[in-house]
Amino acid sequence: MGSGKVTDWQGKHVTVAGLGVSGIPAAKALHARGASVTVVNDGDDARAREQAAELEALGVTVRLGDGATLPEGTELVVTAPGWKPDKPLFAAARAAGLEIWGDVELAWRLRGPDAAPWLAITGTNGKTTTTQMLASILKAAGLRTAAVGNIGVSLLDAVLGDEQYDVLAVELSSYQLHWAPSLRAHSAAVLNLAPDHLDWHGSMEAYAADKGRIYEGNRVACVYNVADKATEDLVREADVEEGCRAVGFTLGAPGPSQLGVVDGILVDRAFVENRHKNAQELAEISDVNPPAPHNIANALAAAALARAFGVPPKAVRDGLRAFTPDAHRIAHVADVDGVAYVDDSKATNTHAAEASLAAYESIVWIAGGLAKGASFDELVAKSAKRLRAVVLIGADRALIREALARHAPEVPVVDLDRTDTGAMLQAVTEAKRLAQPGDTVLLAPACASMDMFTNYNKRGDAFAEAVRELGS
């Protein structure tokens, strides 16, 4: 099938791995183009049976409860991004010499000849916020755009829908990039790199390599984080189009070909005439919401991609002003008795929690949950001087408690051994007791939520509810 477009799907036997949010649109899109589609799915529950019935009514074959065997006659496999590369189905596909595409690869191949270019964003943390900021800036410039990919609208729906776009702001996970060999963005950014999803990728090297795929074939700019050398290394290794530039973003004063901060102002020294002498003001730090350091970095990365696409400075400022972050991302819930309560339930790994802790001076930290194989020594060592006290919840809290004993032995720790629905109220009550006026009580768990809550949203909601209960 090569890397060119597949124009004739008629009768082509395609196996789609996984139902889910990407599998169903993929199966429908391929079936509509005349492919003979078989969907295989590990699970066989009520929800899967309902989804299967919907697809079977269209004429798609669905096989539930067996995601391991490659259907007879398969010519191509299209997988949901979450399926791990070591699954038997993929081993069988590789042995048969078949290509394996993810939903992003499929969307890329199904784009029309006049399709909107992609500005692509990946990184361990900050992807969604940066992608939404970018979309806000592009809209402020009068461009027809949407934030798509790993968030909101499925890429397939965006590419195949009736809506005409000038440019797309595309969030891509390491899983999606792993399965997208021919993707070529207009410009792309890797925001940061920290150990995450190593159980899926197998090693930090493999994880970084998948993130780095986003730079392959970039036309105008590869945007990297000056403070995170690993992102710059990925730019160096990438095979890009002639004339594509490396553009750094930094919280310090920018050098030539960088965006950065000078006296509270976001400035561009990359997309200006004579960048060795000139700098262009883009926005003020107060235009970024919230103005926490890592979020200013997100804003600079979004601005760099927008500027690479030719967006004027005023649109950067207007777009950042118009942007409001999603819930549970450093969301200020309330002030109670001179103490600020902040919900960053989205900080589901140590890297995100570290950025969150760096935004405040004196913190009562609520942490814990499912560690996903992480270690907490570096996080605690870096943040120890900011901690007034710590309240621990969740299944793997002992790992954080041990790191605290090693690196912050003088910080008081409350260890809550309960996982029922009242646990969060007790955690917030304990935090209130330990906090002093001027402190921030920060929910930045550094862990996943599924041991106690359906997802990080529910965990954040429980925190906000507990704070309101205290306040009343």
Disulfide bonds with the S-S distance in Angstrom:
none
